[in-house]
Amino acid sequence: MQEAIISEEQWLRVQELRKHKRRPTKTGRTSLFSGLLYCYDCKSKMHFVAAKSMKRKQEHFRCSQYKSGRGKCAMHYIRDIVLERLVLEAVSDLSDFVRCYEPVFLYLLAKKNNAMRQKEYQQLQKAVENGTKRIAEIDRLIEKVFEQNAGGILSDERFAKMLQSYEKEQKALTQEVEENLQTLQNAEQRVVDLRLVLRTLREMTDIKELTPTLVNSLIERIEVHNSDKSNGHSHVKVDIYFTAVGMIDIPTEKEILATMEEIRNNPQDFKFVA
């Protein structure tokens, strides 16, 4: 009955973040990225390693399945300060792109994700509605055949066959409805998350450092590849997944111009469900 203290977008995003609790190390220190890092190869979480004897530049992440070489995976090591620099650069680039070319960003994002269109969304809603009605109808039919069997109208053999058929159909419908509802909820959550991400990126100008608020708002997960030492130097590739966006490559000027022409020619294509 009262005005909300925070927006719906922020509330839903906080609930998502609560699923990834970040525990401090024994030193009491933690990282901006704790709970967000995953091993590219085994998909396990990466642990933040810090100790009183370590300097800031020595604090790092490593695969939780490494276990000093005795585990199921390689180390997948990256220093926290290196990761911070890489993420800051990626966030800055994305922010500049969105502020300058937001229509292009939304168009490419929808095209990349093959976003659900309005017609498909409405079809799923109708399927959920029809499936829910049929499930309730089957409940009534099952109750009726029980009564007919008890009253001697329906033989035990016929009753058993009809009951089995109804229950089989109802089980399949229930699973289908649940899957369709999950798809609809995911689509709605993606739109909510995208609104929050856009709002954050629009307001960013000349960012100098990352903050917990920025990281929590913008970063969904980060996958760390194993180090590449093929040329005598150690290089670590990271895949940064932005909230509601996923991985994205910032297009070149030529690609941006080509996309703007495509948008002019196909203004109704690749729209997100609002």
N, C-alpha and C positions, 0 to 999 in steps of 0.2 A: 504493500500500500504506500510505500515511501520511495522516493527517488533513489536509484541504485548509486552506491558509492563509487563503483568501478563499472566499466563497460562490460557487456556480455562477452565480447571478444577476449578481453583480458582475463575474465573469470575462467572461461573455457581453456585458455592457454595455461593458466596456473594449474588447473586440474591435471592437464597433460604432463606438466613438468613435475608434479608431485609423484608421478610414477617412477621418476629417475632421481631418487634421493642421492645426495652427494655427501659421502662420509669423509671427515677430515682424517689426515694421517695421525700417527702417534705424536708427531711434533705439533699438531694443531693446525698445520698449514694444509691448504687445499688449492685446487686450480680452478680457473674459470671454466675449464672444459671437463672437469670430473663428472662422470656419468654420461658423457656425450661421445666418448671415444670408443671405437670398435676396431678389432683386427680385421683387415681386409680379407685375409685368407680363411680363418676359422669362424669369423663373425662374433667371437667372444669379446667381452668388454676388456678394455685396457686399464690397468691399474696405475694410479699416480704414485710415484715413488719419491719420497722426500725424507731427509734425516737431519738431525742437528749438525752432523758433520758435513753436510752438503751445502754448497753455496747455491744461490738462486739459479745460476746458469747451469747447475748440474741436475736440478730436479727434472724428472722425465716421466714418460708413460711407457709401459711395456705390456705385451699381451699377457692376460691372466693365465693362459694355457702354456706359457713358456716354462715356468717353474725351474729356472736356472739350468735350462737345457734338458731337463728330465720330463718335460711335459709333451703335449701333442702338437705344439706349434713352435715356430721360430720366434725370436724376441720381438720383432716389430717395434723398434725403439725410436722415440722422438723426444727431443728436449722441449720442455714447456715453453721456454722463451722463443724457440723457433716456431712452434705451433702458433703462438700468439701473433707473431709477425705475419705468418701466412694467412691466418684468419682475418687479421686486420686489413691486409691488402685485398683479400677477396670481398670483404664487406664494403670497403671503400669503393672498389670497382663497381660492385652491384648497385650501391647507392647512387653513384654518379650516373650510371646507365638508366636507372629508374627515373631519376629526377629530370634527365634530359629527354628520354625516349620512353615514357611510361606506356603509351599505346603499343609500341613495338614490343616492349617487354611482355605485356599481357597477351599479345597475339602469339608470340613465340612460345610462351608458357602453355597456353591453351593447345597450340598445335603439337607441342612436344609431348604433352600428357594425354593427348586425345581426349580432352575434357568432355564430360557428360553434357550433351546438349539438352535443351528444354524438352524436346519431344521424347528423348530416351528417359529423362527424369520423370516425366508424366506417365510414361508406360510402366515404369517400375512402381510408381505410387499406385497405379490402377491394379497392377498385379498383386501388390500387398493387400489392397482393399478386397479384391475378389477372393484371394487365398484365405484371408481371415474370415470372410463370410462363409466360405465353403467348409472351413474347419468347424465353425459353430454349427453349421447344418449337419455335418457328419455326427456331431455329438448327439443331436436330436434323433438322427436316424438310428444310431446305435441304441439309444434309449428305447426307441420304438420296437426294434427287433427283439430286444430283451423282453419287452412286454408281450409281444406276439408269441415268443417261445414259451414264456411262462403260462400264457393262456391257451396253449395247445394249437394255435393257428399256424405256427412255424415249427417244422420238425427240427430236431437237434442237429441233424446233418446240414440242413439248409441254413440254420442259424449260425453254425460254426463257419461255413463258407462265407456268408455275408459279413459276419463280424471280422473275419480275417481280411477281407477285401476293404472294408471301411477303415480298419486300423492301418492297413498298409498305405492307403491313399492319404489318410490324415497325417501319418508320420512323414511322408514325402512332402506334403504341402507345408507342414510346420517347418521343416528344414529349409524349404524354398523361401518361405516368408521371412525367416530369420536372416537368410543370406541377402535377400533384397533390402531388408531394413538396414543391415550393416552397410551395404553399398550406398544407400541414401544418406545414412548418417556420416559416412566418410566424405561424401560429396559436400554435405553441408558444413562439416568441420573444416574441409579444405578451403571453402569460401571464407569462413570466419577467420581462419588463420591467415589467409592471403590479405584480408582487409587490415589485420593488425600489422603484418609485415610491411605492407605498402605505407601505412601511416608512419611507421618507424623510419623507413627508408626516405620518405619525402622530407622528414624533419632533420635528417642528418646532413650536416655541412662541414667539410674539412675535419673529419674525425681524426683525433690524435691518439686515442687509446681505447681499448675495449673495456666495457663495464659489465658486471653481472646482468644488468637489465638488458643491454644490447644482445649479449650472447644468448640469454634465455628467450628473448623475443625472436631472434633471427635464425639460430642454429638448431637443427633437429638432430643431426648426428654427424660424426666425422669418422671416416674409415682410413686407417693408416696402412699403407703397403709396407712390405719388407724393404730394407735399404738396398739400393743398387750401387754396387762398387765396381761396376764393369770398366769404368774409365780411370780407376785409381782414386777417385773421390767418392765419398758416401753421399748419396742423394736419397731422400725419402719423399715419396709421392703421397699426398693426402687427397681424399675425396670429401669435399664439404657439401653436405646436404642442407640446404636452407629450408626453413619451415614453409610448408605449402608450395615450395618451388622445386625442391630437390637439387640435383646438380645442374648447373647452368654455365655455359660458356658465353662470355660477353662477345657479341658479334663485332666484326670489323665495320668500318665506315661504309664500305662497299656493300656488305651484307645488310646493314641497317637500311640503306637506300633501296635495296632490292625488296626488303620486307615491307617498307612503306608503300612501294608501288603495288605489292601484293595485297596489302590492306585496302588500298583504293579500289582495286579490282574485285575484291571479295569482302565487302564490309560486314556481311552477315555470318561469315565463317568463324568457327572456333571461339564461340562465346561461352564464358562460364555461366553456370546457373547461379542467379542472384538470390 
